[in-house]
Amino acid sequence: MTMIIQIFLNYAIKQKEFSFTVSEITSKLNLTITPSVFGKLLNANLDRLEKEGLHIDLKRGADGRIYNAKYEEPFDENM
């Protein structure tokens, strides 16, 4: 997992549930990546993030693309 995605995942774990646009989150987390590149990176890693317990839905609205993220502790099948 890239460092950018790891920073985003750590933020999501602390927040538990939040909504964002890629522009807002890249600015808020001070990520060294453009919003459009982060959006592509995020979409390419949705399956990996879901395995880590982060579920992300995308809604397109008048204000642009709004992502809704919810973190749930992943279930460990080995327990």
C-alpha distances in whole Angstrom, upper triangle without the diagonal:
4,7,8,6,7,10,11,10,12,15,15,16,18,20,20,21,21,22,21,21,18,21,21,18,17,21,20,17,18,15,16,15,18,18,18,15,13,15,14,10,11,13,11,8,11,12,8,9,13,12,11,14,14,16,17,20,21,25,27,29,32,30,27,24,23,20,21,18,19,17,19,18,17,20,20,22,23,25
4,5,5,6,9,10,11,12,14,15,16,19,20,21,22,21,22,20,20,17,19,20,16,15,18,18,15,15,12,12,12,15,16,16,13,11,14,13,9,10,13,11,10,13,14,11,12,15,15,14,17,16,18,18,21,21,25,26,29,31,28,26,23,22,20,21,19,20,19,21,21,20,23,23,25,26,28
4,5,5,6,9,10,10,12,14,15,17,18,20,21,21,21,19,19,16,18,18,15,13,16,16,12,13,10,10,11,15,15,17,14,12,15,15,11,12,15,14,12,15,17,14,13,17,17,15,17,16,19,19,22,22,26,27,29,31,28,26,23,23,20,21,19,20,19,21,21,20,24,24,27,27,29
4,5,5,6,9,10,11,12,14,16,17,18,19,18,18,16,16,13,14,15,11,10,13,13,10,10,7,8,8,11,12,13,11,8,11,12,9,9,13,13,11,14,16,14,12,16,17,15,17,15,17,16,19,19,22,24,26,28,25,22,20,19,17,18,16,18,17,20,21,21,24,25,28,29,30
4,5,5,6,9,10,10,12,14,15,16,17,16,16,15,15,12,15,15,12,11,14,14,11,13,10,12,11,13,13,14,12,9,11,11,8,7,11,10,8,10,12,10,9,12,13,11,13,11,14,13,16,17,20,22,25,27,24,22,19,18,15,16,14,15,14,17,17,17,21,22,24,26,27
4,5,5,6,9,10,10,13,14,15,17,17,18,17,18,15,17,17,13,13,16,15,11,13,11,13,13,16,16,18,15,12,14,15,12,11,14,14,11,13,14,11,9,13,13,11,13,12,15,15,18,20,23,25,27,30,27,25,22,20,17,18,15,16,14,16,16,16,19,20,23,24,25
4,5,5,6,9,10,11,13,14,16,15,16,15,16,14,15,15,11,10,13,11,8,10,8,11,12,15,15,17,15,12,14,16,13,12,16,16,13,15,17,14,12,15,16,13,15,13,16,16,19,20,23,25,26,28,25,23,21,19,17,17,14,16,14,17,17,18,22,22,26,27,28
4,5,5,6,9,10,11,12,13,12,13,12,13,11,13,12,8,9,12,10,8,10,9,12,12,14,13,15,14,10,12,14,11,9,13,14,11,12,15,13,10,13,15,12,13,10,13,12,15,16,19,21,23,25,22,20,17,16,13,13,11,12,12,15,16,17,20,22,25,27,27
4,5,5,6,9,10,10,12,12,14,13,15,14,16,15,12,13,15,14,11,14,13,15,15,18,16,18,17,13,14,16,13,10,14,14,11,11,13,11,8,10,12,8,9,8,11,11,15,17,20,22,24,27,24,22,19,17,14,13,10,11,9,12,12,13,17,18,21,23,23
4,5,5,7,9,10,12,13,15,15,17,16,18,16,13,14,16,13,11,14,13,16,17,19,18,21,19,16,17,19,16,14,17,18,15,15,16,14,11,14,14,11,11,10,14,14,18,20,23,25,27,29,26,25,22,20,17,16,13,12,10,13,13,14,18,19,22,23,24
4,5,5,6,9,10,10,12,12,14,14,15,13,10,12,13,10,8,12,12,15,16,18,17,19,19,15,16,19,16,14,17,19,16,16,18,16,13,15,16,13,13,11,13,14,17,18,21,23,24,26,23,22,20,17,14,14,11,11,10,13,14,16,20,21,25,26,26
4,5,5,6,7,8,10,11,14,14,16,14,11,13,15,12,11,15,14,18,18,19,17,19,19,15,16,18,16,13,15,17,14,13,15,14,10,12,14,11,10,7,10,10,14,16,18,21,22,25,22,21,18,15,12,11,7,8,6,10,11,13,17,19,23,24,24
4,6,5,8,10,13,15,17,17,20,17,14,16,18,15,14,17,17,20,21,22,21,23,22,18,19,21,19,16,18,19,16,15,16,15,11,12,13,10,9,8,11,13,16,19,21,24,26,28,26,24,22,19,16,14,10,9,6,8,9,11,15,17,20,22,21
4,6,9,10,14,15,18,18,20,17,14,16,17,14,13,16,17,21,21,23,22,24,24,20,21,23,21,18,21,22,19,18,20,18,15,16,17,14,12,11,14,15,18,20,23,25,26,29,26,25,23,20,17,15,12,11,9,11,12,15,18,20,23,25,24
4,6,7,10,12,15,16,18,15,12,15,16,13,13,16,17,21,21,22,20,23,23,19,19,22,20,17,20,22,19,18,20,19,15,16,18,15,13,11,13,13,16,18,19,22,23,25,22,22,20,16,14,12,9,8,8,11,13,16,19,21,25,27,26
4,7,11,13,16,17,20,17,15,18,19,16,16,19,20,23,23,24,22,24,24,20,20,22,21,17,19,21,18,16,18,17,13,13,15,13,10,9,10,12,14,17,19,22,23,25,23,23,20,17,14,11,8,6,5,7,10,13,16,19,22,24,23
4,7,10,14,16,18,15,14,17,18,16,16,20,20,23,23,23,21,22,23,19,19,21,20,17,18,21,18,16,18,18,14,14,16,14,12,9,9,10,12,14,15,18,19,22,20,19,17,13,11,8,6,4,6,9,12,15,18,21,24,26,26
4,7,10,13,14,12,11,14,15,13,14,17,18,21,21,21,18,20,21,17,16,19,19,15,17,20,18,16,19,19,15,15,18,16,14,11,11,10,11,12,13,16,17,19,16,16,14,10,8,6,5,7,9,12,16,18,21,24,27,30,29
4,7,10,12,10,9,13,14,12,14,17,17,21,19,19,15,17,19,16,14,17,17,14,15,19,18,15,19,19,16,16,20,18,16,13,12,9,9,10,10,12,13,15,13,12,10,7,5,4,6,9,12,15,18,20,23,27,29,32,32
4,7,8,6,6,10,11,10,12,14,14,17,16,15,12,14,16,13,11,15,15,12,14,17,17,15,19,19,16,17,20,19,18,14,13,10,11,10,10,12,12,14,11,10,9,6,5,7,8,11,14,18,21,22,25,28,31,34,34
4,5,5,6,9,10,10,12,14,13,16,14,12,9,11,13,10,9,13,14,11,13,16,16,15,19,20,17,18,22,21,20,16,15,12,12,10,10,10,11,12,9,8,6,5,6,9,11,14,17,21,23,24,28,30,33,36,36
4,5,5,6,8,10,11,12,11,13,10,9,5,7,9,7,6,10,11,9,11,14,14,14,18,18,16,18,21,20,20,16,16,12,13,11,12,13,14,15,12,10,8,8,8,11,12,16,18,21,24,24,28,30,33,35,36
4,6,5,6,9,10,10,10,12,10,8,5,8,10,9,9,12,13,12,14,17,18,18,22,22,19,22,25,23,23,19,19,16,16,14,15,14,15,15,12,10,10,10,11,14,15,19,20,24,26,28,31,33,36,38,39
4,6,5,6,9,10,10,13,12,11,8,12,14,11,11,15,15,14,16,19,19,18,22,22,19,21,24,22,22,18,18,16,16,15,15,15,16,16,12,12,11,10,11,13,14,17,19,22,25,26,30,32,35,37,38
4,5,5,6,8,8,11,11,11,8,12,12,9,10,14,13,11,14,17,16,16,19,19,16,18,21,19,19,15,16,14,15,14,16,17,17,18,15,14,12,11,10,12,12,15,16,20,22,23,27,29,32,34,35
4,6,5,6,5,8,7,7,6,10,10,8,10,13,12,11,14,16,16,17,20,19,17,20,22,20,21,17,18,16,18,16,18,19,20,20,17,15,14,14,13,15,15,18,19,22,24,25,29,31,34,35,36
4,6,5,7,9,9,9,9,12,13,11,13,16,16,15,18,20,20,20,24,23,20,23,26,23,24,20,21,19,20,19,20,20,21,21,17,16,16,15,15,17,17,20,21,24,26,28,31,33,36,38,39
4,5,8,11,12,13,11,15,16,13,15,18,17,16,19,21,20,20,24,22,19,22,24,22,22,19,20,18,20,19,20,21,21,22,18,18,17,15,15,16,15,18,18,22,24,26,29,31,35,36,36
4,5,9,10,12,12,15,15,12,14,17,15,14,18,19,18,19,22,20,17,20,22,19,20,17,19,17,20,20,21,22,23,24,21,20,18,17,15,16,15,17,17,21,22,24,27,29,32,34,34
4,6,9,10,11,15,14,12,15,17,16,16,19,20,20,21,24,22,20,23,25,22,23,20,22,20,22,22,24,24,25,25,22,21,20,19,18,20,19,21,21,24,25,27,31,32,35,36,37
4,5,8,9,12,11,9,12,14,12,13,16,17,16,18,21,20,18,21,23,20,22,19,21,19,21,20,23,23,24,25,22,20,19,18,17,19,18,20,20,24,25,25,29,30,33,35,36
4,7,10,12,10,9,13,14,13,14,17,18,18,20,23,21,20,23,25,23,24,22,23,22,24,23,25,25,26,27,24,22,21,21,20,22,21,24,24,27,28,28,32,33,36,37,38
4,6,8,7,6,10,11,10,12,15,15,15,18,21,20,19,22,24,22,24,21,22,20,21,20,22,22,24,25,22,19,18,19,18,20,20,23,23,26,27,28,31,32,35,37,38
4,6,5,6,9,10,10,12,14,15,16,18,22,21,20,23,25,24,25,22,22,20,21,19,20,20,21,22,19,16,15,17,17,20,20,23,24,28,29,29,33,34,37,39,40
4,6,5,6,9,10,10,12,14,15,16,20,20,18,21,24,23,23,20,20,17,17,15,17,16,18,18,15,13,12,13,13,16,17,20,22,25,27,28,31,33,35,38,39
4,5,5,6,9,10,11,12,14,16,19,19,19,21,24,23,24,21,20,17,17,15,16,15,17,18,16,13,12,14,14,17,18,22,23,27,29,28,32,34,36,38,40
4,5,5,6,9,10,11,12,14,18,17,17,20,22,22,23,20,20,17,18,16,19,18,20,22,19,16,14,16,15,19,19,22,23,26,27,27,30,32,34,36,38
4,5,5,6,8,10,10,12,16,15,14,17,19,18,19,16,17,14,16,14,17,17,19,21,18,15,13,14,13,16,15,18,19,22,24,24,27,29,31,33,35
4,5,5,6,9,10,11,14,15,14,16,19,18,19,16,15,12,13,11,13,14,16,18,16,12,10,11,10,13,14,17,19,22,24,24,27,29,31,33,35
4,5,5,6,9,10,13,14,14,16,18,19,20,17,16,14,14,13,16,16,19,20,19,15,13,14,13,16,16,19,20,23,25,24,27,29,30,33,35
4,6,5,6,9,12,11,11,14,16,16,18,15,15,13,15,14,17,18,21,23,21,18,15,16,14,16,15,18,19,21,22,22,25,26,28,30,32
4,5,5,6,10,10,9,11,14,14,15,12,12,10,11,11,15,16,19,21,19,16,13,13,10,13,12,14,15,18,20,19,22,24,26,28,30
4,5,5,9,10,10,11,14,15,15,13,12,9,10,10,13,14,18,20,19,16,12,13,11,13,13,15,16,19,21,20,23,24,26,29,30
4,6,8,9,10,12,13,15,16,14,14,12,14,13,17,18,21,24,23,19,16,17,14,16,15,18,18,20,21,20,23,24,25,27,30
4,6,5,6,9,10,11,13,11,11,11,13,14,17,19,23,25,24,21,17,17,14,15,14,15,15,17,18,16,19,20,22,24,26
4,6,5,6,9,10,11,8,8,7,10,11,15,17,20,23,22,19,15,15,12,12,11,12,13,15,16,15,17,19,21,23,25
4,5,5,6,9,10,9,9,10,12,14,18,20,23,27,26,23,19,18,15,15,13,14,14,14,15,13,15,17,18,20,22
4,5,5,7,9,9,10,11,14,16,20,22,26,29,27,24,21,20,16,16,14,14,13,14,14,12,14,15,17,19,21
4,5,5,6,5,7,8,12,14,18,21,24,27,25,22,19,17,14,13,10,11,10,11,12,10,14,15,17,20,21
4,5,5,5,5,8,11,14,17,20,23,27,25,23,19,18,14,13,10,10,9,9,10,9,11,13,15,18,19
4,5,7,9,12,15,18,21,24,27,31,29,27,23,21,18,17,14,13,11,10,10,7,9,10,12,15,16
4,6,9,12,15,18,22,25,27,31,29,27,23,21,17,16,12,11,9,9,8,6,9,10,13,15,16
4,6,10,13,17,20,23,26,29,27,25,22,19,16,14,10,8,6,5,5,5,8,11,13,16,16
4,6,10,13,16,20,22,25,23,22,18,16,12,10,7,6,4,6,8,8,12,14,17,20,20
4,7,10,13,17,19,23,21,20,16,14,10,8,6,5,6,8,11,11,13,16,18,22,22
4,7,10,13,16,19,18,16,12,10,7,6,4,7,9,11,14,14,17,20,22,25,26
4,7,10,13,16,16,14,10,8,6,5,7,9,12,14,17,17,20,23,25,28,29
4,7,10,13,13,10,7,6,5,6,9,12,15,18,21,21,24,27,28,31,32
4,6,10,10,8,6,5,6,8,11,14,18,20,24,24,27,30,31,35,35
4,7,8,6,5,6,9,11,14,18,21,24,27,27,30,33,35,38,39
4,5,5,6,7,11,13,16,19,23,26,29,30,33,36,38,41,41
4,6,8,10,13,16,19,22,26,29,32,33,36,39,41,44,45
4,7,8,12,14,17,21,24,27,31,32,35,38,40,43,43
4,6,10,13,16,20,23,26,29,30,33,36,38,41,42
4,6,10,13,16,19,23,26,26,29,32,34,37,38
4,7,10,13,17,20,23,24,27,30,32,35,36
4,6,10,13,16,19,20,23,26,28,31,32
4,7,10,13,17,18,21,24,26,29,30
4,7,10,13,14,18,21,23,26,26
4,7,10,12,15,18,21,23,23
4,7,9,12,15,18,20,20
4,6,9,12,15,18,17
4,6,9,12,14,14
4,6,9,12,12
4,6,9,9
4,5,6
4,6
4
